[in-house]
């Protein structure tokens, strides 16, 4: 089970110029389509005098969600080459927007593909690529009497404890890397009167 993915640490910018046209690229880490829409809108506002705002994104550790947008450029000359760079670096949870300021000379299909590809590449190589873990939340609820058994698992597995509530009925939240989830859930489930909720 894949439980790591590669993305960029923080936003970066790149640039490519050809025949007077300027292609400014912006790379962002993103976690949802709503976030992507907001960023694209804000770049359109900021660069309202640019002719095109083309972009591509990919989301999720499984890398199944992705989209490419040519924003008025000839079909597949902008969004696809940007997405191609995201794929060749095996990145996800990333959005790259390339803003084009037209320089007066048409670049043709191959020229556009080359420009958008290189602008996206420049933003990626200027970014720091990091590997992240896919983690799941686990809420462990148990009776006060089971405290010692529960805490032993937390200690042995070196699990982070978040928002612990100790009362007659206790609860602790933790997060666990995906590949460890089943094994740790099973360890907890052997304790009487415990409820484990994954999310």
C-alpha positions as CSV (number, residue, x, y, z in Angstrom):
1,X,0.0,0.0,0.0
2,X,1.4,3.4,-1.1
3,X,1.5,5.6,1.9
4,X,4.0,8.3,0.8
5,X,3.7,10.9,-1.9
6,X,5.8,13.7,-3.3
7,X,4.8,17.4,-3.3
8,X,6.4,20.8,-3.0
9,X,7.3,22.3,0.4
10,X,6.1,25.8,-0.4
11,X,5.0,28.0,-3.3
12,X,7.5,28.8,-6.0
13,X,7.8,30.8,-9.2
14,X,9.4,30.2,-12.6
15,X,9.8,32.0,-15.9
16,X,10.2,31.2,-19.6
17,X,10.6,33.8,-22.4
18,X,10.2,33.2,-26.2
19,X,9.9,35.7,-29.0
20,X,8.7,38.5,-26.6
21,X,6.1,36.4,-24.9
22,X,6.6,35.9,-21.2
23,X,5.4,32.8,-19.4
24,X,5.4,33.2,-15.6
25,X,4.7,30.1,-13.6
26,X,3.4,29.7,-10.1
27,X,3.5,26.3,-8.2
28,X,1.4,25.8,-5.1
29,X,0.7,22.9,-2.7
30,X,-3.1,22.3,-2.6
31,X,-5.4,19.9,-0.8
32,X,-8.8,20.5,-2.4
33,X,-10.5,21.6,-5.6
34,X,-12.0,24.6,-3.7
35,X,-8.5,25.7,-2.8
36,X,-7.4,25.3,-6.5
37,X,-10.4,27.5,-7.7
38,X,-9.5,30.2,-5.2
39,X,-5.8,30.3,-6.2
40,X,-6.6,30.4,-9.9
41,X,-9.1,33.2,-9.4
42,X,-6.6,35.3,-7.3
43,X,-3.9,34.8,-10.0
44,X,-6.4,35.9,-12.7
45,X,-7.1,39.0,-10.6
46,X,-3.5,39.8,-10.0
47,X,-2.5,39.2,-13.6
48,X,-5.7,40.5,-15.2
49,X,-3.8,42.0,-18.2
50,X,-2.2,38.7,-19.1
51,X,-3.7,36.9,-22.2
52,X,-3.9,33.4,-20.8
53,X,-3.9,31.8,-17.3
54,X,-3.3,28.1,-18.1
55,X,-3.0,25.5,-15.3
56,X,-2.8,21.9,-14.3
57,X,-3.2,20.1,-11.0
58,X,-3.2,16.7,-9.4
59,X,-4.6,15.7,-6.0
60,X,-4.4,12.7,-3.6
61,X,-1.8,10.1,-2.8
62,X,-3.4,7.8,-5.4
63,X,-2.9,10.6,-8.0
64,X,-6.3,9.8,-9.6
65,X,-7.6,13.3,-9.5
66,X,-6.1,15.7,-12.1
67,X,-7.0,18.3,-14.6
68,X,-5.4,20.4,-17.3
69,X,-6.8,23.7,-18.6
70,X,-5.7,25.6,-21.8
71,X,-7.6,28.8,-21.0
72,X,-8.0,29.7,-24.7
73,X,-4.7,28.4,-26.0
74,X,-5.0,25.8,-28.8
75,X,-6.1,22.5,-27.4
76,X,-3.5,20.5,-25.5
77,X,-0.7,23.1,-26.0
78,X,-0.7,24.5,-22.4
79,X,-2.5,22.5,-19.7
80,X,-1.3,19.1,-20.9
81,X,2.5,20.1,-21.0
82,X,2.1,21.6,-17.5
83,X,0.5,18.3,-16.3
84,X,3.2,16.4,-18.0
85,X,5.8,18.0,-15.8
86,X,3.8,17.3,-12.7
87,X,3.7,13.6,-13.8
88,X,7.3,13.4,-14.7
89,X,8.4,14.6,-11.3
90,X,5.7,12.2,-9.8
91,X,4.2,15.1,-7.8
92,X,0.7,15.4,-6.3
93,X,-1.3,17.9,-4.2
94,X,0.1,20.5,-6.5
95,X,-1.3,23.2,-8.8
96,X,0.8,25.0,-11.4
97,X,-0.5,28.1,-13.1
98,X,1.3,29.6,-16.1
99,X,0.4,33.2,-16.9
100,X,1.2,34.3,-20.5
101,X,1.9,37.8,-21.5
102,X,1.7,37.9,-25.3
103,X,4.7,39.4,-27.1
104,X,3.2,39.9,-30.5
105,X,4.7,36.9,-32.3
106,X,2.8,33.6,-32.6
107,X,4.8,30.7,-31.4
108,X,2.9,27.9,-33.1
109,X,1.8,24.6,-31.5
110,X,5.2,23.2,-30.8
111,X,6.5,26.6,-29.6
112,X,3.6,26.8,-27.1
113,X,4.0,23.3,-25.9
114,X,7.7,24.0,-25.3
115,X,7.0,27.3,-23.6
116,X,4.4,25.9,-21.1
117,X,6.5,22.8,-20.5
118,X,9.6,24.9,-19.7
119,X,7.8,27.5,-17.6
120,X,6.2,24.7,-15.5
121,X,9.6,22.9,-15.2
122,X,11.2,26.2,-14.0
123,X,8.7,26.5,-11.1
124,X,9.2,22.9,-10.1
125,X,13.0,23.0,-10.1
126,X,12.9,26.2,-8.0
127,X,10.7,24.4,-5.5
128,X,11.8,22.1,-2.7
129,X,10.3,18.6,-3.4
130,X,9.4,16.8,-0.2
131,X,8.1,13.3,0.6
132,X,5.0,13.2,2.8
133,X,3.2,10.4,4.6
134,X,-0.4,9.5,4.0
135,X,-1.9,9.5,7.5
136,X,-5.3,8.6,8.9
137,X,-6.9,9.9,12.0
138,X,-7.9,7.4,14.7
139,X,-10.2,8.2,17.6
140,X,-9.7,5.8,20.5
141,X,-12.5,5.7,23.1
142,X,-12.3,3.5,26.1
143,X,-13.4,3.0,29.8
144,X,-11.2,4.4,32.5
145,X,-10.4,0.9,33.6
146,X,-8.6,0.1,30.3
147,X,-6.3,3.1,30.6
148,X,-3.1,1.0,31.3
149,X,-3.6,-1.3,28.3
150,X,-4.4,1.6,26.0
151,X,-1.5,3.7,27.1
152,X,0.9,0.8,26.7
153,X,0.0,0.6,22.9
154,X,0.4,4.4,22.6
155,X,3.8,4.1,24.2
156,X,5.0,1.0,22.4
157,X,3.9,2.3,19.0
158,X,5.2,5.9,19.8
159,X,1.8,7.3,18.7
160,X,1.1,11.0,19.1
161,X,-1.6,11.8,21.6
162,X,-4.0,14.6,20.6
163,X,-6.8,16.1,22.5
164,X,-6.8,13.5,25.3
165,X,-10.0,13.4,27.5
166,X,-9.8,11.4,30.7
167,X,-13.1,10.8,32.4
168,X,-15.2,7.7,33.2
169,X,-15.2,7.3,29.4
170,X,-11.9,8.4,27.9
171,X,-10.8,9.4,24.4
172,X,-7.6,10.1,22.6
173,X,-7.0,11.2,19.0
174,X,-4.0,10.1,17.1
175,X,-2.8,9.8,13.5
176,X,-1.1,6.8,12.0
177,X,0.6,6.2,8.7
178,X,-1.7,4.4,6.3
179,X,0.3,1.1,6.1
180,X,0.2,0.7,9.9
181,X,-3.5,1.4,10.4
182,X,-4.9,-2.1,10.3
183,X,-2.3,-3.6,12.6
184,X,-2.7,-0.8,15.2
185,X,-6.5,-0.9,15.0
186,X,-6.4,-4.7,15.6
187,X,-4.1,-4.2,18.7
188,X,-6.6,-1.7,20.2
189,X,-9.6,-3.9,19.3
190,X,-8.3,-6.6,21.6
191,X,-9.0,-4.4,24.6
192,X,-12.5,-4.8,26.1
193,X,-15.0,-1.9,25.8
194,X,-12.9,0.1,23.4
195,X,-14.2,1.9,20.3
196,X,-11.8,2.8,17.5
197,X,-13.0,5.2,14.7
198,X,-10.8,5.8,11.7
199,X,-11.1,8.9,9.6
